Amino acid sequence: EDQVTQSPEALRLQEGESSSLNCSYTVSGLRGLFWYRQDPGKGPEFLFTLYSAGEEKEKERLKATLTKKESFLHITAPKPEDSATYLCAVQALSGNTPLVFGKGTRLSVIA
Amino acid sequence: DTGVSQNPRHKITKRGQNVTFRCDPISEHNRLYWYRQTLGQGPEFLTYFQNEAQLEKSRLLSDRFSAERPKGSFSTLEIQRTEQGDSAMYLCASTEGADTQYFGPGTRLTVL
């Protein structure tokens, strides 16, 4: 069974204090690993898709990396507006399968 | 591209009542997914459509749940005889082919 585990469950950072979120996964052949941002009471907002080990993608203060067993979301010099829940999801190789999500990491950035 | 829309955004109902939610996907997206999310959890898959065909249903989707996507455009999710355990955020996502899924704002259901 495909599984995603995210850590930590919650993270509190001072503004400007860089850190990383972890997503460990097991999947029967990875088609893609997805990162989403979710604000309270809203739907997930797409951030990145990673397809193969060694791949990296960046967007503003966020950088996502992928290995064969885990992915990291690095946040550089975060700002209060980066506060949100960050969700990681995997999709198996068949491509017709739904996303399997982790429980997310709740990030709070304090000014 | 106006994004995925969902209506209503919030629904409060009494136990035992029926409710129906609507999802309008991004135009020309042929795949549409329904997920359910409870507090502190990630979204969990319920069912998905390719065009008008319902291709997969999760074991989470009890007999009280039914979904349709007539003409391969918008989709509806109906819950009959609601229970307090049905309280959750119901999310819809759409995609072209097997590409990235884009989510709507969700419908928050509260069953009293």
Contacts between the chains, C-beta under 8 A, distances in Angstrom:
chain1	res1	chain2	res2	distance
A	4	B	42	7.6
A	31	B	98	7.2
A	32	B	100	8.0
A	34	B	100	6.8
A	34	B	101	7.6
A	36	B	103	7.5
A	41	B	106	7.9
A	41	B	108	7.1
A	42	B	105	5.7
A	42	B	106	7.0
A	43	B	4	7.6
A	43	B	6	7.8
A	43	B	91	5.5
A	43	B	103	3.9
A	43	B	104	5.2
A	43	B	105	4.8
A	43	B	106	4.7
A	44	B	43	7.0
A	44	B	91	7.4
A	44	B	103	4.7
A	45	B	103	7.4
A	46	B	100	5.7
A	46	B	101	7.7
A	46	B	102	6.1
A	46	B	103	7.7
A	49	B	100	5.5
A	87	B	42	5.5
A	87	B	43	7.6
A	89	B	42	7.2
A	91	B	98	7.7
A	95	B	98	3.6
A	96	B	50	7.9
A	96	B	55	6.9
A	96	B	56	7.4
A	96	B	98	6.7
A	97	B	56	8.0
A	98	B	33	5.9
A	98	B	35	7.6
A	98	B	45	3.8
A	98	B	48	6.0
A	98	B	56	7.3
A	98	B	58	7.9
A	99	B	33	7.9
A	99	B	35	8.0
A	99	B	43	7.4
A	99	B	45	7.1
A	99	B	101	6.2
A	100	B	45	7.6
A	101	B	42	3.1
A	101	B	43	5.2
A	101	B	44	7.4
A	102	B	42	5.4
A	103	B	40	6.6
A	103	B	41	5.6
A	103	B	42	5.2
A	104	B	42	5.7
